[in-house]
Each structure stands twice: as structure tokens, then as C-alpha cells.
């Protein structure tokens, strides 16, 4: 590396201290949300500052366009990312998502944001190699802006209303695109009822991620077995007795998907193959956890715990690059459902 040869900004550290004192920071340096930068963000997207977007938990205050623009600027977003943030905020406000629970639990739950449709390529949102990692401005800043919105607009400040015991890295930022280039299956947004040419953001409340590595199996059935067995984590068993809650997320890379597709598996058949193998004997749970299942109304005659109530509850998203490394993201153990919203560009 070489030293940057630009002009030293004496005011930078002072600005960072001022923003931190206002409790606006996520712990990383922020782009100063000057009136000029915020106005430019709004003008580029034809929004008035006072426009109301959604009533959001846990503070139950109305998120306005200027609220979102301030957080977008602080996170380092480009103006063309703004419509995704608006759609994502609207999705978070849907009662099905249960933002109050996700944002305030002592668990590690956090929303993640999956973008599908033409806008992903248009803003260079990564859905290929290292899709869940670093290296792409759109992924990093959209995810970070949503975290700042949760903290500064929704009111989920760590240690106040956000009571996470440990948290997880995705609470900083987690936004990625569906891999549309190497995906033989219908796109996620089409599967969820949107037109093929629509751009859509889907918000999912996850409790973490688990890498699923299988470089040996040569059949779809064996790959499904590996994935299913990787989902059986007793510590994420929800009160309903379903491991991880309602909609476990399977993020499959192209090489996995190609194997399933070559053997005639569509998404529905892949879900079923994983679901029918993803169960844990009840006697593998500690006695107190078994007792909690009974108290929550579990069938006393059931001797296994399923990863989801039915195959259709499993979400499959294609993302990633070269390699046979998939990821399992258990849904938060409370009541949360994935919510999708169309991204609307006013220009």
C-alpha cells in the first residue's frame, strides 16, 4: 500500500466525535450528513423530506424520507441505492416480519436484505463470489444504512432497546443480490409473486449463518442430506419445537444448484428433499428443552423435531461464486416471516 496523497481534513475527527456524542454511530466512522448531501440524496430520488414511509417498531415512530436519507448519507450510500432502502423500511414495518421482536430480543436476530431483479446489476450489488462478505460498496453501504435506520430511526440502540446478548456480524451490515446469471430456477422475486422485470427486496430475520461444505457428494440426494444434517442445531430450537423457527434460509451456490438442476430438481423438489431429511430426535434435546416444547403445545406423541413445519416454509436463494460452499441461516426462534417489497424508482 501507499499513503493517500489527498488533502488532510482537520475537521474529520471533530465531526466523528460530534456524531458519536449524538449516539448516531454504529462504531465505524460516518460520512457527515450535511444538509447539502442529504438534500442531494432526496432530490436525486424525487422525495420531499417530510414524506412518510412507514410506522416502525420498536419506537413506533414514523420513518420519513429525510430520516432514511440521513442514514444513507452516513453509511456512504450512492443516491441510486435509496429506493432499496425505502422498500426495505416498508418491508420491516409489515407486522408479519415482527420487527419489535427481531430488534429487541436478547438473541442474535437481525434483518438481512436480499435484492433480486434488474436493479441489482444496475447498482453492482454483488450476488456472486463473496456475496455475504466485503468488497462491494452497494452491499456494504445498503446493509449498513439499514442498521443505522434500525438504531437511529426505529430506536433499536444497542444496550437500550436492542438487548442482544452477543449479537452477530450481520448486525453491522448484510445485504446481497440473488445470483441471476448462474441460476436455472425462477428468480426469488418471481417465486414470491412479482413480475419478472420487477426489482424486489426481501427482508429475512436470521439468527446467524452456518457454512455447509460438501465437495464430495455426486448426487442431489446426497447434497440434500448434507444440507439437512447441517440444519439440526438444538440450540436454535424455537418455542414451537421447530428448529430455528418458521422459514429457514438456504443459500445455495451455483455449483450446488447445477447438480440439483441436472438431476431434474426444481426449487420445490429441492425443498422437499432437504425437509424430509432435516429432523432431530426429541431425545437429543436436554430435558428442560423437551419440557419447554411440551409447554408450548408440541404433540406429545411426536418423537422428532422438524426444521420447519412444511417443505414450502424453507427459503432457497441462489448466491455465491465458484466452490461448493453453501450457507444455512436459521430463522430467528421467535415469530418472523420474510417480507418482500417492490423497489420503486421515481425517475
C-alpha positions as CSV (number, residue, x, y, z in Angstrom):
1,X,0.0,0.0,0.0
2,X,0.9,3.6,-0.4
3,X,-0.1,6.7,1.5
4,X,-3.1,8.5,0.1
5,X,-1.8,11.9,-1.2
6,X,-5.1,13.8,-0.8
7,X,-5.7,16.8,1.4
8,X,-5.8,16.3,5.2
9,X,-9.2,17.2,6.6
10,X,-8.7,18.7,10.1
11,X,-12.5,18.7,10.8
12,X,-12.9,15.0,10.2
13,X,-12.1,13.8,13.7
14,X,-14.2,16.6,15.3
15,X,-17.2,15.6,13.2
16,X,-16.8,11.9,14.2
17,X,-16.7,12.9,17.8
18,X,-19.8,15.0,17.4
19,X,-21.8,12.3,15.7
20,X,-20.7,9.7,18.3
21,X,-21.8,12.0,21.1
22,X,-25.2,12.2,19.5
23,X,-25.3,8.4,19.6
24,X,-25.7,8.1,15.9
25,X,-22.7,5.9,15.2
26,X,-22.6,2.2,14.6
27,X,-19.0,2.2,15.8
28,X,-17.5,2.9,12.4
29,X,-16.6,6.4,11.0
30,X,-19.6,8.1,9.4
31,X,-19.9,10.3,6.3
32,X,-21.0,13.7,7.8
33,X,-24.7,14.1,6.9
34,X,-24.5,17.7,5.8
35,X,-27.6,19.5,4.6
36,X,-26.2,19.6,1.1
37,X,-25.5,15.8,1.0
38,X,-28.9,14.9,2.4
39,X,-30.7,17.3,0.0
40,X,-28.9,15.8,-2.9
41,X,-29.9,12.3,-1.9
42,X,-33.5,13.3,-1.7
43,X,-33.5,15.3,-4.9
44,X,-31.9,12.5,-6.9
45,X,-34.8,10.3,-6.0
46,X,-37.6,12.9,-6.2
47,X,-38.6,12.7,-2.5
48,X,-39.6,15.5,-0.2
49,X,-38.0,15.5,3.3
50,X,-41.3,15.1,5.1
51,X,-42.7,12.3,3.1
52,X,-43.8,9.4,5.4
53,X,-42.5,6.0,4.6
54,X,-43.7,3.7,7.4
55,X,-44.5,3.4,11.1
56,X,-41.7,1.4,12.5
57,X,-41.1,-0.5,15.8
58,X,-39.7,-0.6,18.4
59,X,-40.2,3.2,18.9
60,X,-43.4,3.1,16.8
61,X,-42.5,6.4,15.2
62,X,-42.9,7.3,11.5
63,X,-39.8,6.9,9.3
64,X,-39.7,9.8,6.9
65,X,-37.7,10.2,3.7
66,X,-35.3,12.6,5.3
67,X,-34.7,10.1,8.1
68,X,-33.7,7.5,5.6
69,X,-31.6,9.9,3.6
70,X,-29.6,10.9,6.6
71,X,-28.7,7.3,7.4
72,X,-28.0,6.6,3.7
73,X,-25.5,9.5,3.6
74,X,-23.8,8.5,6.9
75,X,-23.4,4.9,5.6
76,X,-21.8,6.0,2.4
77,X,-24.7,5.1,0.0
78,X,-24.9,6.4,-3.5
79,X,-28.2,8.1,-4.5
80,X,-29.2,5.2,-6.7
81,X,-29.4,2.9,-3.6
82,X,-32.0,5.0,-1.9
83,X,-35.1,3.2,-3.5
84,X,-33.9,-0.1,-2.0
85,X,-33.7,1.5,1.5
86,X,-37.3,2.9,1.2
87,X,-38.6,-0.5,0.1
88,X,-36.7,-2.3,2.9
89,X,-38.1,0.1,5.6
90,X,-41.6,-0.6,4.3
91,X,-40.9,-4.3,4.5
92,X,-39.6,-4.1,8.1
93,X,-42.9,-2.4,9.1
94,X,-45.0,-5.3,8.0
95,X,-46.5,-7.0,11.1
96,X,-45.5,-10.4,9.6
97,X,-41.9,-9.5,10.0
98,X,-42.3,-8.8,13.7
99,X,-39.6,-6.1,13.9
100,X,-40.4,-5.5,17.5
101,X,-39.2,-9.0,18.4
102,X,-36.3,-9.1,16.0
103,X,-34.9,-5.7,17.1
104,X,-35.3,-6.1,20.8
105,X,-34.6,-9.8,21.6
106,X,-31.6,-11.0,23.7
107,X,-31.0,-13.3,20.8
108,X,-28.7,-12.6,17.8
109,X,-31.6,-11.9,15.4
110,X,-31.1,-9.3,12.7
111,X,-32.7,-8.4,9.4
112,X,-30.8,-9.3,6.2
113,X,-31.7,-7.9,2.8
114,X,-31.8,-9.9,-0.4
115,X,-32.2,-8.0,-3.7
116,X,-33.4,-9.6,-6.9
117,X,-34.3,-8.2,-10.3
118,X,-32.7,-5.7,-12.6
119,X,-31.7,-3.1,-10.1
120,X,-29.1,-5.5,-8.5
121,X,-26.9,-5.5,-11.7
122,X,-27.6,-1.8,-12.3
123,X,-26.0,-0.7,-9.0
124,X,-23.4,-3.5,-9.0
125,X,-24.8,-5.2,-6.0
126,X,-22.8,-8.4,-5.6
127,X,-24.5,-11.8,-5.7
128,X,-21.5,-13.8,-6.9
129,X,-18.3,-14.7,-5.1
130,X,-18.1,-13.4,-1.5
131,X,-21.7,-12.2,-1.7
132,X,-22.0,-12.3,2.1
133,X,-18.6,-10.7,2.6
134,X,-16.7,-7.5,1.9
135,X,-15.5,-5.7,-1.2
136,X,-18.6,-4.1,-2.8
137,X,-19.9,-0.7,-1.9
138,X,-23.6,-1.4,-2.6
139,X,-23.7,-4.5,-0.4
140,X,-21.8,-2.8,2.4
141,X,-23.5,0.6,2.5
142,X,-27.1,-0.6,1.9
143,X,-26.7,-3.1,4.7
144,X,-25.0,-0.5,6.9
145,X,-27.7,2.2,6.2
146,X,-30.4,-0.2,7.3
147,X,-28.5,-0.9,10.5
148,X,-28.3,2.9,11.1
149,X,-32.0,3.2,10.4
150,X,-32.8,0.4,12.9
151,X,-30.7,2.2,15.5
152,X,-31.4,5.9,14.9
153,X,-35.0,5.9,13.4
154,X,-36.6,2.7,14.7
155,X,-34.9,3.2,18.1
156,X,-33.2,-0.1,18.5
157,X,-30.0,1.2,20.1
158,X,-27.6,-1.4,21.5
159,X,-28.0,-1.7,25.2
160,X,-31.2,0.2,25.3
161,X,-33.9,-1.5,23.2
162,X,-31.6,-3.8,21.3
163,X,-30.8,-6.2,24.1
164,X,-28.8,-8.8,22.1
165,X,-26.6,-11.0,24.5
166,X,-23.9,-11.4,21.8
167,X,-25.2,-10.2,18.5
168,X,-23.6,-11.3,15.3
169,X,-21.5,-9.7,12.4
170,X,-24.6,-9.3,10.2
171,X,-25.9,-6.7,12.6
172,X,-23.4,-4.4,11.1
173,X,-24.5,-5.0,7.5
174,X,-25.9,-7.8,5.4
175,X,-27.2,-7.1,2.0
176,X,-26.6,-9.2,-1.1
177,X,-28.1,-9.9,-4.5
178,X,-29.5,-13.1,-5.9
179,X,-27.2,-14.6,-8.4
180,X,-29.3,-14.2,-11.6
181,X,-26.6,-15.2,-14.1
182,X,-25.9,-18.7,-12.8
183,X,-29.4,-19.6,-11.7
184,X,-31.5,-22.0,-13.8
185,X,-34.5,-21.6,-11.4
186,X,-37.1,-18.8,-11.4
187,X,-35.8,-15.7,-9.6
188,X,-36.7,-15.3,-5.9
189,X,-39.0,-12.3,-6.6
190,X,-40.9,-14.2,-9.3
191,X,-41.3,-17.1,-6.9
192,X,-42.7,-14.6,-4.4
193,X,-45.4,-13.3,-6.8
194,X,-43.7,-10.3,-8.5
195,X,-43.3,-9.7,-12.3
196,X,-40.1,-10.9,-13.9
197,X,-38.9,-7.4,-14.7
198,X,-39.6,-6.1,-11.2
199,X,-36.9,-5.2,-8.7
200,X,-37.6,-6.5,-5.2
201,X,-36.0,-6.5,-1.8
202,X,-36.8,-9.4,0.6
203,X,-36.2,-8.9,4.3
204,X,-35.4,-12.0,6.4
205,X,-34.9,-12.2,10.2
206,X,-32.0,-14.6,10.8
207,X,-30.2,-15.8,13.9
208,X,-26.8,-16.3,12.2
209,X,-25.2,-18.4,9.4
210,X,-23.6,-21.8,9.2
211,X,-21.3,-22.8,6.4
212,X,-22.3,-26.1,4.6
213,X,-19.4,-27.7,2.9
214,X,-19.8,-30.8,0.7
215,X,-17.2,-31.2,-2.0
216,X,-17.6,-35.0,-2.2
217,X,-21.2,-35.9,-2.9
218,X,-22.1,-36.6,-6.5
219,X,-25.8,-36.8,-6.3
220,X,-28.6,-34.3,-5.5
221,X,-29.9,-36.6,-2.8
222,X,-26.6,-36.8,-1.0
223,X,-26.2,-33.0,-1.2
224,X,-29.7,-32.6,0.3
225,X,-28.6,-35.0,3.1
226,X,-25.5,-32.9,3.9
227,X,-27.5,-29.7,4.0
228,X,-30.3,-31.2,6.0
229,X,-27.9,-32.5,8.7
230,X,-26.2,-29.2,8.9
231,X,-29.5,-27.6,9.9
232,X,-30.1,-29.7,13.0
233,X,-28.8,-27.4,15.8
234,X,-30.6,-28.0,19.1
235,X,-29.6,-24.6,20.4
236,X,-31.8,-22.8,17.8
237,X,-35.0,-24.8,18.6
238,X,-37.8,-22.3,18.9
239,X,-40.6,-22.4,21.4
240,X,-42.8,-24.1,18.9
241,X,-40.4,-27.0,18.7
242,X,-39.3,-26.1,15.1
243,X,-35.6,-25.8,14.8
244,X,-34.9,-22.2,14.1
245,X,-38.5,-21.1,13.7
246,X,-40.6,-20.7,10.6
247,X,-38.6,-20.1,7.4
248,X,-35.0,-21.4,7.4
249,X,-33.0,-19.8,4.7
250,X,-30.8,-22.0,2.4
251,X,-28.3,-20.0,0.4
252,X,-27.0,-22.3,-2.4
253,X,-24.1,-21.5,-4.7
254,X,-24.3,-22.2,-8.4
255,X,-22.3,-25.5,-8.3
256,X,-24.9,-26.9,-5.8
257,X,-27.8,-25.7,-7.8
258,X,-26.3,-27.1,-11.1
259,X,-26.2,-30.5,-9.5
260,X,-29.8,-30.3,-8.4
261,X,-30.9,-28.9,-11.7
262,X,-29.1,-31.6,-13.8
263,X,-31.0,-34.3,-11.9
264,X,-34.3,-32.6,-12.5
265,X,-34.8,-30.9,-9.2
266,X,-36.6,-27.6,-9.2
267,X,-36.8,-25.5,-6.1
268,X,-39.9,-27.3,-4.9
269,X,-38.3,-30.7,-5.1
270,X,-35.1,-29.4,-3.6
271,X,-37.0,-28.0,-0.6
272,X,-38.8,-31.3,-0.1
273,X,-35.5,-33.3,-0.3
274,X,-33.9,-31.2,2.4
275,X,-37.0,-31.0,4.6
276,X,-37.6,-34.8,4.6
277,X,-34.1,-35.3,5.8
278,X,-33.9,-32.4,8.3
279,X,-35.2,-33.8,11.6
280,X,-33.8,-34.3,15.0
281,X,-34.9,-36.9,17.6
282,X,-36.6,-35.3,20.5
283,X,-34.4,-37.3,22.9
284,X,-31.4,-35.3,21.6
285,X,-32.7,-32.3,23.4
286,X,-31.9,-31.5,27.1
287,X,-34.7,-32.4,29.4
288,X,-35.6,-28.7,30.1
289,X,-35.8,-28.0,26.4
290,X,-38.1,-31.0,25.9
291,X,-40.3,-29.7,28.7
292,X,-40.5,-26.3,27.1
293,X,-41.6,-27.9,23.8
294,X,-44.5,-29.6,25.7
295,X,-45.4,-26.3,27.4
296,X,-45.5,-24.6,24.1
297,X,-48.1,-27.2,22.8
298,X,-45.9,-29.7,20.9
299,X,-47.5,-33.0,20.1
300,X,-46.5,-35.4,23.0
301,X,-46.5,-38.3,20.5
302,X,-44.0,-36.6,18.2
303,X,-40.6,-38.2,18.6
304,X,-38.8,-35.9,16.0
305,X,-38.4,-32.2,15.5
306,X,-38.6,-30.8,12.0
307,X,-36.6,-27.9,10.8
308,X,-39.8,-26.3,9.5
309,X,-43.5,-27.1,9.6
310,X,-43.7,-28.0,5.9
311,X,-41.3,-28.0,2.9
312,X,-42.7,-24.8,1.5
313,X,-41.5,-22.9,4.6
314,X,-37.9,-23.4,3.5
315,X,-36.5,-20.5,1.6
316,X,-33.9,-21.1,-1.1
317,X,-31.8,-18.3,-2.6
318,X,-29.1,-18.8,-5.2
319,X,-26.0,-16.7,-4.5
320,X,-22.2,-17.1,-4.5
321,X,-19.4,-17.9,-6.9
322,X,-17.0,-20.8,-7.5
323,X,-17.0,-23.6,-5.0
324,X,-19.3,-26.0,-3.2
325,X,-19.8,-23.9,0.0
326,X,-23.4,-23.2,0.9
327,X,-24.9,-21.4,3.9
328,X,-27.7,-22.1,6.3
329,X,-29.3,-19.1,8.0
330,X,-31.7,-20.3,10.7
331,X,-34.7,-18.0,11.2
332,X,-34.9,-16.2,14.5
333,X,-36.6,-18.5,17.0
334,X,-39.5,-16.0,17.6
335,X,-42.3,-15.4,15.2
336,X,-41.0,-13.8,12.0
337,X,-41.8,-14.2,8.3
338,X,-39.9,-13.0,5.3
339,X,-41.4,-9.9,3.7
340,X,-40.8,-8.7,0.1
341,X,-41.4,-5.2,-1.4
342,X,-41.0,-3.9,-4.9
343,X,-38.3,-1.3,-5.3
344,X,-39.9,1.8,-7.0
345,X,-37.7,4.2,-8.9
346,X,-39.4,7.6,-9.3
347,X,-37.0,8.8,-12.0
